[in-house]
Amino acid sequence: MNVIDKSKIKPLYLVLGSGSLGFALVKELKERDKELFIVDKDPQKVETLREEAYDAIVGDISDPEVLEKINTKNLAAIMILSSDPLANKAALANIRKKVSPDVYCVARASDAINMQEMETLGADLVIIPPKVVAKSLARSLERAESMLRGNKLVQWFNGLRGKTLAIVVHNNPDPDSISGALALQEIAKSFDVVSDILYGGEIGHQENKAFVNLLGIDLFKMEDRDISNYDKIALVDCAVPGANNKLQPGTHIGAVFDHHPLGDTHIDAEFIDIRPNVGASATILTKYLQELNIDIDQKLATALLYGIRTDTLDFKRNTDSSDLSAASFLYPLSEHDILDQLERPSMSTETLDVLGEAILNRRVYSGYLISNVGTIRDRDTLPQAADYLLNLEGISTTLVFGISEDTIFISGRSNDIRVNLGDVMKKSFGEGSGGGHANAAAAQVSLGLFSVAKDRQILLKLVDESVVKRFLNAVGVEESSKN
Ligand SMILES: [Mn+2]
């Protein structure tokens, strides 16, 4: 009765060993209408499977011959699931010898040592069933915890319907606290609670100012608002009234959302959510938005994503998997142009001056832009200017140069694939003076080469003429092609 015409059955999945795990899996696969085939050494079990209309044969899964009985042509995956690790390893070794390596192979292990051995034997995935169950349970518990938190917050806000809320962030607020507050404001809105975001100190760094301005976030200074006018107070990214915020110590607090460890400090509030393992308050508030099914518009998503990224230093500091999951949830909802702008480092006044000079003094020779910015203090401003000018329409290569003490510094950028700027720099200014990459390069030339000129003005003019001439020669463009 074990004679099955193997040429007729071309299963997609092969299950070797059908204990309780194997059986649960084949049931699951059958519900999904997958073609499958089962091998088990227990004739009784095989009989039962056949009665339930499964294709199954009796066989020892460790026996290499067993694979001969199965048409493996259409196989997508093989699951080796018996409770005998030795048999599973033997089966795995046979499969890796006889079946195409494209077939995905899952093996069941009993412990970590078996797991490693099976990975070495070429299993694509090794599972230890109790661990899989434990993980899935832990995930459910996390879900339960998150639901419980969500329900509690709903209760708290229900008691606040139609009232007003002051959302207080820490002094000199950063993107994490501001975006977290913005999220809480959105949640409050959904309960008909009108709220303001209040801060003390200054919105200091350029980046933080840019963040508030670019996203058009409304924030109020604590001193401009009378805190007693609000029905409730919530704290975001800080937990203790008076500690790094402008509240009076001992002020009654409605809700707290924070991720800084509290230590021994006791706090008194109606609703408290402090998670020191999480990298950002923005992560905590994102989870509430998800839990409460609140729509997140582009501005809010962008703010929260930026908040999480800055507080975790792009997931390099004090971060947790929840920061990553919140970020991956926010990413498709956010405005990437704004994120790019926020990430661009702010410009120093010196860079701005050099850029101004570079724009004013630009000369264009058929796609090549050359600009002499004169005397510079900070040579790092040159590549920034060269970069910026590359944005000009019709320009594919830029060269910006300036003089600092007795050296001419030259910086170039190109997005013309025909130009190798590193080579051009070497050719123009000498092997030892210039070089770099195809699209970004630099050179330094000693002013000593021009020492024949006694007058500084004449010297600068000579330098200018020489740099332009050498560069244009190297790229093969006539000076007369200036436009
Ligand atoms: Mn924070």
Boltz pocket constraint, residues with backbone or C-beta under 6 A from the ligand:
constraints:
  - pocket:
      binder: B
      contacts: [[A, 176], [A, 177], [A, 237], [A, 259], [A, 279], [A, 280], [A, 281], [A, 311]]
      max_distance: 6.0
